[in-house]
Amino acid sequence: MYSTTWCPDCRRAKDFLQRRGIEIEEINIENDPDAEDLVLEVNHGRRKVPTIKFGERFFACSPFNPQQLAKELNIPLNVEKKS
């Protein structure tokens, strides 16, 4: 997941995924110019975070939309992993 530290949608997406037991690799685009370039490229010149890579696909989840994220990743919307 390509993100920034100040992005509330990034925190929401990260929490949503972690609650469902999905491991993520978080890349801060402010510390990685190549990652920022990639985000710009896959979002048609727009710096949208979070941008999530799933397999070989990229999609932006900004503004955060749990229904969209669940659909894109083919995961349950309301079923959360028990601790």
TAWOLIN-V890282 format. One record per run of one state. SS is the DSSP state (a for helix, b for strand, c for the rest). FROM is the first residue (numbers start at 1). LEN is the number of residues. If there is no record, write none. Layout:
SS&FROM&LEN + SS&FROM&LEN
//
This chain:
c&1&1 + b&2&2 + c&4&4 + a&8&12 + c&20&7 + b&27&2 + c&29&4 + a&33&10 + c&43&8 + b&51&4 + c&55&2 + b&57&4 + c&61&5 + a&66&8 + c&74&10
//
